[in-house]
């Protein structure tokens, strides 16, 4: 999927919403220029950061363009390196999403703890990852009312949400 200003998915957030409504993992073509319009062109690095935050693991292609920023009008596309976008800053942000950066955003730590049921919901992948480690006592994994009703646990967030069995309603 690819977003574009003036269309249904006019921002990274609306593209993320559309992807969640589709209900399956979808790859993204990220084109920063496509999101720019007269009102947001001055904050293009913020748009890039938001897109990287939302789609880091799902970006298949970065469609790189340059442009001239025009006050009060849609930016005008320019040959790569001949426009006004800070290409070193853009490329630096893209490169930053290496294994360590992805781990910082998506790694689930302390999944397995002694005598505990720990669950984490990821809104990006729409999964619940869990760890159960009975050592000195038996643990009971019961159904969760929110999940049985088809609702997602907790509120949305970038890094997912951590639940102990008790918080998720899974332990008696």
C-alpha positions as CSV (number, residue, x, y, z in Angstrom):
1,X,0.0,0.0,0.0
2,X,1.1,3.6,-0.6
3,X,-0.4,6.7,0.9
4,X,-0.8,10.1,-0.8
5,X,-1.9,13.6,0.3
6,X,-5.3,14.4,-1.1
7,X,-6.4,10.7,-1.2
8,X,-8.0,8.2,1.2
9,X,-4.6,7.5,2.9
10,X,-3.4,11.1,3.1
11,X,-1.0,10.6,6.0
12,X,1.0,7.8,7.6
13,X,-1.7,7.5,10.3
14,X,-4.5,7.1,7.8
15,X,-2.5,4.5,5.9
16,X,-1.9,2.6,9.2
17,X,-5.6,2.8,9.9
18,X,-6.5,1.4,6.5
19,X,-4.0,-1.4,6.9
20,X,-5.6,-2.3,10.3
21,X,-9.0,-2.4,8.7
22,X,-7.8,-4.8,6.0
23,X,-6.9,-7.1,8.8
24,X,-3.8,-8.8,7.4
25,X,-0.2,-7.9,7.2
26,X,0.4,-5.6,4.2
27,X,3.7,-4.3,2.8
28,X,4.2,-0.5,2.4
29,X,5.7,1.6,-0.4
30,X,6.8,4.7,1.5
31,X,7.0,7.9,-0.6
32,X,7.6,10.9,1.6
33,X,6.9,13.3,-1.3
34,X,3.4,11.8,-1.8
35,X,2.5,12.9,1.8
36,X,3.5,16.5,1.3
37,X,1.0,19.3,0.7
38,X,0.8,23.0,1.2
39,X,0.2,22.7,4.9
40,X,2.7,20.1,6.1
41,X,5.7,20.5,3.8
42,X,7.7,22.2,6.6
43,X,7.4,19.2,8.8
44,X,8.5,16.6,6.3
45,X,11.1,15.0,8.7
46,X,8.3,14.5,11.3
47,X,6.2,12.8,8.6
48,X,9.2,10.5,7.8
49,X,9.7,9.7,11.5
50,X,6.0,8.9,11.9
51,X,6.1,6.6,8.9
52,X,9.2,4.8,10.1
53,X,7.6,4.5,13.6
54,X,4.4,3.0,12.2
55,X,5.7,0.8,9.3
56,X,9.4,0.0,10.1
57,X,9.0,-3.8,9.5
58,X,6.5,-3.4,6.7
59,X,8.3,-1.0,4.4
60,X,9.1,-2.8,1.2
61,X,10.3,0.1,-0.9
62,X,11.3,3.7,-0.1
63,X,10.4,5.7,-3.2
64,X,12.9,8.6,-3.0
65,X,12.1,11.9,-4.6
66,X,13.2,15.5,-4.1
67,X,11.2,18.7,-4.4
68,X,11.2,22.4,-4.0
69,X,9.1,23.6,-1.1
70,X,6.6,26.3,-2.1
71,X,5.0,28.4,0.6
72,X,1.2,27.9,0.5
73,X,1.3,25.5,-2.5
74,X,2.0,21.8,-3.0
75,X,5.7,21.2,-3.3
76,X,7.1,20.8,-6.9
77,X,9.0,17.6,-7.7
78,X,12.7,18.2,-8.6
79,X,15.5,16.0,-9.8
80,X,17.0,13.9,-6.9
81,X,19.5,16.1,-5.1
82,X,18.4,19.3,-6.7
83,X,15.5,20.2,-4.5
84,X,15.2,21.5,-0.9
85,X,14.7,18.3,1.1
86,X,17.5,17.4,3.5
87,X,18.5,14.2,1.8
88,X,21.3,13.3,4.2
89,X,18.9,13.7,7.2
90,X,16.3,11.5,5.4
91,X,18.7,8.8,4.5
92,X,20.2,8.9,8.0
93,X,16.8,8.3,9.5
94,X,16.1,5.4,7.1
95,X,19.5,3.8,7.8
96,X,18.9,4.1,11.6
97,X,16.3,1.4,11.3
98,X,18.8,-1.4,11.5
99,X,18.5,-4.5,13.7
100,X,19.2,-2.6,16.9
101,X,16.6,0.1,16.2
102,X,14.0,-2.5,15.3
103,X,14.8,-4.4,18.5
104,X,14.4,-1.2,20.5
105,X,10.9,-0.7,19.1
106,X,9.7,-4.3,19.0
107,X,11.6,-6.6,21.3
108,X,9.6,-8.2,24.0
109,X,11.7,-8.5,27.2
110,X,10.9,-10.6,30.3
111,X,8.4,-12.7,28.4
112,X,9.3,-15.7,30.6
113,X,9.3,-15.1,34.3
114,X,9.2,-17.6,37.1
115,X,5.6,-18.6,38.0
116,X,4.0,-16.1,35.7
117,X,1.9,-15.7,32.6
118,X,3.0,-12.7,30.6
119,X,1.2,-11.6,27.4
120,X,2.0,-8.7,25.1
121,X,-0.4,-7.4,22.4
122,X,1.1,-5.8,19.3
123,X,-1.3,-3.6,17.4
124,X,1.0,-3.5,14.4
125,X,1.0,-7.2,13.9
126,X,-2.3,-7.7,15.7
127,X,-0.9,-10.6,17.7
128,X,-0.6,-11.6,21.3
129,X,2.8,-13.1,22.2
130,X,2.9,-14.9,25.5
131,X,5.2,-16.7,27.9
132,X,4.2,-19.1,30.6
133,X,6.7,-20.4,33.1
134,X,5.4,-22.6,35.9
135,X,8.2,-23.4,38.3
136,X,6.9,-23.8,41.8
137,X,3.2,-23.4,41.2
138,X,0.6,-24.4,38.6
139,X,-0.6,-21.7,36.3
140,X,-4.0,-21.6,34.8
141,X,-4.6,-20.0,31.4
142,X,-8.2,-19.0,31.1
143,X,-10.0,-17.1,28.4
144,X,-9.9,-13.4,28.4
145,X,-13.3,-11.6,28.2
146,X,-11.9,-8.8,25.9
147,X,-10.6,-11.3,23.4
148,X,-13.7,-13.5,23.5
149,X,-15.7,-10.4,22.5
150,X,-13.3,-9.6,19.7
151,X,-12.0,-6.5,21.3
152,X,-8.3,-5.7,21.5
153,X,-6.9,-5.5,25.1
154,X,-5.9,-2.1,26.4
155,X,-5.3,1.0,24.3
156,X,-3.2,1.2,21.2
157,X,0.5,1.9,21.4
158,X,3.7,1.6,19.4
159,X,5.5,-0.9,21.4
160,X,2.6,-3.2,22.2
161,X,1.2,-3.7,25.7
162,X,2.5,-6.0,28.4
163,X,0.0,-7.9,30.5
164,X,0.6,-10.2,33.4
165,X,-1.9,-13.0,33.5
166,X,-3.7,-11.3,36.3
167,X,-4.0,-8.0,34.4
168,X,-5.3,-9.7,31.3
169,X,-7.8,-11.6,33.3
170,X,-6.0,-14.9,32.7
171,X,-5.1,-15.9,36.2
172,X,-7.7,-16.5,38.9
